[in-house]
Amino acid sequence: MIESIISKSLSVTEVLNQILNAGFASGGSFAIWRKPKSNTLELIFDGQETPKKVNLQLEELEAGFIVHPFEDQEDKQAFFIQATHYWNWKLDQQIQKEDLPEWTKVATDISHQEYLKSVQRINVLSNSYPKNKDGESQEHFIELVEKSIQSIQDGYLEKVVPARTKSFEIPENFDLAIAIKNLLHSSPNSFVNFFHIPKIGTWMGASPEVLIETKGDEFYTMSLAGTQAAKGENPLKTAAWTQKEIEEQALVCRYIVDCFKRIRLREYEEHGPKTVMAGSLLHLRSDFRVNMKTTNFPQLGSIMLELLHPTSAVCGMPRKEAHDFLKKFEGFDRSFYAGFIGPVNIQDETSIFVNLRTASFQDGKVTLYAGAGVTEESDPQKEWEETEMKCEIIGKFIQKSQA
């Protein structure tokens, strides 16, 4: 549980402010995160001003934080924040200023107003990314869902996941540290994260979806699909799923199993589906585990990362046809939305998440991203309402987090 600390100890907000001030003042890249169901805040800092890129052989990488957009890069690489400095802190542990690592103390004299200005001046995307065209139009999204349904009825697709954006001005007194603290408190089952790569991207989010995870000899991935608002005193017990949502989740499961079959991996555990909560939303989830030692797949993390991204939960099925459909009709560049992010080889663990429930900061504006899984039974208006719910998860913390 996140609590403000007693006299002479720093509050969570004060710790985050110190970290953020130092990160922005350095001119380099940095990332802050807390894994699902964890009480430990982790951060890495790389003072190099030139962004680093790496190949996707996870097992060979140094400790760091990987950031990959939805679309594959021409060089088949991902952005990488190297863990030149690493620190972690249990959020309920009392801490004083002198307990912070030395490299976080460089920005002590930056005034709060100067810090806010630095946040609002953030230039998220390099010039290589085109501006969004139709991402914010409700009319365009409704038409896109209708085209998606038609393509499914015509037998071209089984499922497709169109996305949209929603932008607004950063509130005048917006406090990034408070926004992150509130997100940590409200999303205990999500991967709460913030990362900044100069001239490339500045994003925050609370993703509910693991793409791949390795710890020791164990590999883990999940199938996550279906969305509804959490309602009532015990939403996990009272949730009712439609046939459309059950089939949507089953398609994602089938895709994971197909990936195992492609690499002739037959020994795996599958559990689910079960209803899980992420913030104020409910989803259907199945879990998949593999012992990499007994199956003789020591590089299963990298192999499955290549096979799974982009998952059918953020793209559709068949994957190539769904991807081509979105590229032709979606009307905007997803950038890092529905890409993947996460710590690599930190304390012998790698945890890569699909970049969902996310927002980017650019030139004084915030852009929210959300998608909806479309099947033959989809209702275009309800899919729009689902994206509104998903945008609200992050948007409300930015709009209400003021100094």
C-alpha positions in Angstrom: 0.0 0.0 0.0 1.3 3.5 -0.9 1.4 5.9 1.9 2.9 9.3 2.7 5.8 8.9 5.1 6.0 10.6 8.5 8.1 13.7 9.3 11.6 13.9 7.8 10.8 11.0 5.5 10.1 11.6 1.8 6.6 10.9 0.4 6.2 8.8 -2.7 5.4 12.1 -4.6 8.6 13.7 -3.4 10.7 10.6 -4.3 9.2 10.6 -7.8 9.8 14.3 -8.2 13.4 13.9 -7.3 13.8 11.1 -9.8 11.9 12.9 -12.6 13.8 16.2 -12.0 17.2 14.4 -12.2 16.1 12.4 -15.3 15.0 15.4 -17.3 18.0 17.5 -16.2 20.5 14.8 -17.3 19.5 15.0 -21.0 19.6 11.2 -21.1 17.1 8.4 -21.1 15.4 6.9 -18.0 12.6 4.6 -17.1 10.5 4.1 -13.9 8.2 1.1 -13.4 6.4 -1.2 -10.9 5.5 -4.7 -11.9 2.0 -6.1 -11.4 1.2 -7.2 -7.8 4.6 -5.8 -6.7 5.3 -3.1 -4.1 8.7 -2.2 -5.5 9.4 0.9 -7.6 12.3 0.3 -10.0 14.2 2.8 -12.1 17.1 2.9 -14.5 19.0 5.8 -15.8 21.3 6.2 -18.8 23.0 9.6 -19.2 23.8 9.2 -22.9 21.9 11.8 -25.0 22.0 9.7 -28.2 19.3 7.0 -28.0 20.7 3.4 -28.1 19.2 0.7 -30.3 19.7 -3.1 -29.9 18.8 -6.4 -31.6 16.1 -8.5 -30.1 18.2 -11.3 -28.8 17.0 -10.7 -25.2 19.3 -13.3 -23.6 22.4 -11.5 -24.9 21.5 -8.0 -23.9 22.9 -6.1 -20.9 20.5 -5.0 -18.2 18.1 -2.3 -19.4 14.7 -1.3 -20.5 13.5 -2.1 -24.1 11.0 0.1 -26.1 9.7 -1.2 -29.4 7.0 0.5 -31.6 4.0 -1.3 -33.0 5.5 -1.4 -36.5 8.8 -3.3 -37.0 11.8 -1.0 -37.7 13.7 -1.4 -40.9 16.8 -2.3 -38.9 14.8 -4.9 -36.9 16.0 -3.2 -33.7 14.4 -1.7 -30.6 15.3 1.4 -28.5 17.1 0.5 -25.3 17.7 2.4 -22.1 20.8 0.8 -20.6 20.9 0.4 -16.9 24.0 2.5 -16.3 22.4 3.2 -12.9 19.7 1.0 -11.3 17.8 1.6 -8.1 14.7 0.1 -6.4 12.6 1.1 -3.4 9.7 -0.6 -1.6 6.9 1.9 -1.7 5.9 1.4 1.9 9.5 1.8 3.2 10.5 5.1 4.9 13.2 6.9 3.0 15.0 10.2 3.5 16.7 12.4 1.0 20.2 11.2 1.9 19.1 7.6 1.2 18.5 8.4 -2.5 21.3 7.4 -4.9 23.7 10.2 -5.6 22.8 10.4 -9.3 19.2 11.5 -8.5 20.4 14.5 -6.6 21.8 16.5 -9.5 18.5 18.5 -10.0 17.9 19.5 -6.4 17.9 23.2 -7.3 15.4 23.1 -10.2 12.3 24.9 -9.3 8.9 23.1 -9.6 7.8 25.6 -12.3 10.9 25.0 -14.4 10.4 21.3 -14.0 6.8 21.6 -15.3 7.9 23.6 -18.2 10.5 20.9 -19.1 7.7 18.3 -19.1 5.4 20.5 -21.3 8.2 21.1 -23.8 8.9 17.4 -24.2 9.1 16.5 -27.9 7.9 12.9 -28.0 8.3 11.7 -31.5 11.1 12.3 -34.0 10.3 13.8 -37.3 10.3 10.4 -38.9 6.9 9.7 -37.4 4.0 11.3 -39.4 1.3 13.3 -37.6 -1.9 11.5 -36.7 -4.5 12.0 -39.5 -7.8 10.3 -38.5 -7.0 8.9 -35.1 -9.3 11.2 -33.1 -12.4 11.1 -35.3 -15.4 9.2 -34.0 -16.9 9.1 -37.4 -13.7 7.6 -38.9 -13.5 5.0 -36.1 -17.1 3.9 -36.5 -16.5 3.6 -40.3 -13.4 1.6 -39.6 -15.2 -0.8 -37.3 -17.9 -1.2 -40.0 -15.2 -2.0 -42.6 -13.7 -4.5 -40.2 -17.0 -6.3 -39.7 -17.5 -6.4 -43.5 -14.0 -7.9 -44.0 -14.8 -10.6 -41.4 -18.1 -11.4 -43.1 -16.3 -11.6 -46.4 -14.0 -14.2 -45.0 -10.9 -12.0 -45.3 -10.3 -11.7 -41.5 -11.4 -13.6 -38.4 -10.8 -10.6 -36.1 -9.2 -7.2 -36.2 -8.3 -4.6 -33.6 -8.7 -1.0 -34.9 -7.3 1.7 -32.6 -7.8 5.5 -32.1 -6.4 8.4 -30.3 -7.6 11.2 -28.0 -5.7 14.3 -27.3 -5.9 17.3 -25.0 -3.7 20.1 -23.7 -1.6 19.3 -20.6 -3.4 21.0 -17.7 -1.6 24.2 -16.6 -0.7 22.9 -13.1 -0.2 19.2 -14.1 2.1 17.3 -11.8 3.7 14.3 -13.4 4.8 12.8 -10.1 1.3 13.0 -8.6 -0.1 11.3 -11.8 2.4 8.4 -11.5 1.7 8.0 -7.8 -2.0 7.9 -8.3 -1.6 5.4 -11.1 0.5 3.2 -8.9 -2.2 3.3 -6.2 -5.1 2.6 -8.6 -3.5 -0.1 -10.8 -2.0 -2.8 -8.5 -2.4 -5.5 -11.2 -0.9 -3.6 -14.0 2.6 -2.7 -15.2 2.8 1.0 -14.3 5.5 2.7 -16.2 7.1 6.0 -17.3 9.9 6.3 -19.8 11.7 9.1 -21.5 14.1 8.8 -24.5 15.2 12.2 -25.8 13.8 13.1 -29.2 12.1 9.7 -29.4 9.4 9.3 -26.8 8.0 10.2 -23.4 5.2 7.9 -22.3 3.4 6.7 -19.2 1.0 3.9 -18.8 -0.5 1.0 -16.9 -0.4 -2.1 -19.1 -2.4 -5.3 -18.0 -0.8 -7.6 -20.6 2.4 -9.6 -20.4 3.9 -10.4 -23.8 6.7 -12.6 -22.6 8.4 -13.1 -19.2 11.4 -15.2 -18.2 12.6 -15.9 -14.7 15.2 -18.6 -14.2 14.1 -21.5 -16.3 10.4 -20.5 -16.5 8.8 -18.8 -19.5 5.4 -17.2 -19.2 2.9 -15.5 -21.5 -0.8 -14.7 -21.4 -3.9 -14.4 -23.6 -5.8 -11.3 -22.6 -9.0 -10.2 -24.4 -12.5 -9.1 -23.8 -13.3 -5.9 -21.9 -16.1 -4.6 -19.6 -16.3 -2.1 -16.8 -15.9 -3.4 -13.3 -19.2 -2.8 -11.5 -20.6 -3.6 -8.0 -19.0 -4.7 -4.8 -17.5 -7.9 -6.2 -17.1 -7.4 -10.0 -14.9 -10.5 -10.4 -17.7 -12.8 -9.2 -20.6 -11.0 -10.9 -19.0 -10.5 -14.4 -20.9 -12.0 -17.3 -19.2 -12.4 -20.7 -20.9 -12.5 -24.1 -20.2 -15.1 -26.7 -18.4 -12.4 -28.8 -16.0 -11.7 -25.9 -15.4 -15.4 -25.1 -14.6 -16.1 -28.8 -12.3 -13.1 -29.0 -10.3 -14.4 -26.1 -10.2 -17.9 -27.5 -8.8 -16.6 -30.7 -5.8 -15.2 -28.8 -5.3 -18.5 -27.0 -5.3 -20.4 -30.3 -2.7 -18.1 -31.7 -0.3 -18.7 -28.7 -0.8 -22.5 -29.1 -0.2 -22.2 -32.8 3.1 -20.4 -32.1 4.2 -23.3 -29.8 3.3 -25.8 -32.6 5.4 -23.8 -35.1 8.5 -24.4 -33.0 7.5 -28.0 -32.1 7.1 -27.2 -28.4 4.5 -29.6 -27.0 5.1 -29.4 -23.2 3.4 -26.3 -21.8 0.8 -25.5 -19.1 -2.4 -23.6 -19.9 -4.7 -22.3 -17.2 -7.9 -20.3 -17.7 -9.7 -18.4 -18.9 -10.6 -16.5 -15.8 -11.8 -13.0 -15.1 -9.2 -10.5 -14.0 -9.3 -6.8 -13.0 -7.0 -4.1 -14.4 -7.8 -0.7 -13.0 -11.5 -0.1 -13.5 -11.8 -2.7 -16.2 -12.3 -6.5 -16.4 -10.8 -8.9 -18.9 -10.6 -12.6 -19.7 -7.2 -14.1 -19.3 -5.5 -17.5 -19.8 -1.9 -18.2 -18.6 0.8 -20.2 -20.4 4.0 -21.5 -18.7 6.9 -23.5 -20.1 10.0 -24.9 -18.4 12.8 -23.8 -20.7 15.3 -26.3 -19.2 13.2 -29.5 -19.5 12.0 -28.5 -23.0 15.6 -27.5 -24.1 14.5 -24.0 -25.2 16.9 -21.6 -23.4 16.1 -18.8 -25.9 12.3 -19.2 -25.8 11.9 -15.6 -24.7 13.4 -14.2 -27.8 11.8 -16.8 -30.1 8.3 -16.2 -28.7 8.7 -12.4 -28.7 9.3 -12.5 -32.5 6.4 -14.9 -33.1 3.9 -13.2 -30.8 4.4 -9.5 -31.7 2.0 -8.0 -32.7 -0.4 -10.3 -30.9 -3.9 -11.0 -32.2 -5.1 -9.0 -29.1 -3.7 -5.7 -30.6 -3.7 -6.6 -34.3 -6.1 -9.4 -35.3 -6.1 -12.7 -37.2 -4.8 -13.9 -39.5 -2.0 -11.6 -38.4 -0.6 -10.5 -41.7 -4.0 -9.8 -43.3 -5.1 -7.9 -40.1 -1.9 -5.9 -40.1 -2.3 -5.0 -43.8 -5.9 -4.0 -43.2 -5.0 -1.7 -40.3 -2.1 -0.2 -42.2 -4.4 0.6 -45.1 -7.4 1.9 -43.2 -6.5 2.9 -39.7 -5.3 6.4 -40.7 -2.6 7.1 -38.1 0.8 5.9 -36.8 0.5 4.0 -33.6 4.1 4.8 -32.7 4.8 2.9 -29.4 1.1 2.1 -28.7 0.6 -1.7 -28.9 4.4 -2.1 -29.3 6.3 -3.7 -26.4 8.2 -2.3 -23.4 9.8 -3.6 -20.2 12.9 -4.4 -18.2 15.4 -6.9 -19.6 17.8 -8.9 -17.6 17.2 -6.9 -14.4 18.1 -9.1 -11.4 17.9 -12.2 -13.7 14.4 -11.4 -14.9 13.0 -10.2 -18.2 9.4 -8.8 -18.2 8.1 -7.5 -21.6 4.6 -6.0 -21.7 2.4 -4.9 -24.5 2.3 -1.1 -24.4 -1.4 -0.6 -23.6 -3.4 1.9 -21.5 -0.8 4.4 -22.4 -0.3 8.2 -23.1 2.4 10.1 -24.9 3.5 13.7 -24.1 4.4 16.0 -27.0 4.7 19.8 -27.2 2.3 20.6 -24.4 -0.3 17.9 -25.4 -1.2 14.5 -24.2 -2.3 11.8 -26.6 -4.2 8.7 -25.3 -4.4 5.5 -27.3 -7.0 2.7 -27.2 -8.2 -0.2 -29.4 -11.1 -2.6 -29.5 -11.3 -6.2 -30.7 -13.8 -6.5 -33.6 -15.5 -9.7 -34.5 -18.5 -10.5 -36.7 -20.9 -9.8 -33.7 -19.4 -6.4 -32.9 -21.5 -3.2 -32.5 -19.6 -0.2 -33.8 -21.0 2.2 -31.2 -20.1 -0.2 -28.4 -16.6 -0.6 -29.7 -16.2 3.2 -29.6 -17.5 3.3 -26.0 -15.0 0.6 -25.1 -12.1 2.8 -26.4 -13.5 5.7 -24.4 -13.4 3.6 -21.2 -9.8 2.6 -22.0 -8.7 6.2 -22.6 -10.2 7.2 -19.4 -7.9 4.9 -17.4 -4.9 7.1 -18.0 -6.6 10.3 -19.1 -8.2 10.9 -15.7 -4.9 10.8 -13.9 -3.4 13.4 -16.2 -6.4 15.7 -16.0 -6.8 15.5 -12.3 -3.1 15.3 -11.1 -2.3 18.9 -10.3 0.2 20.5 -8.0 
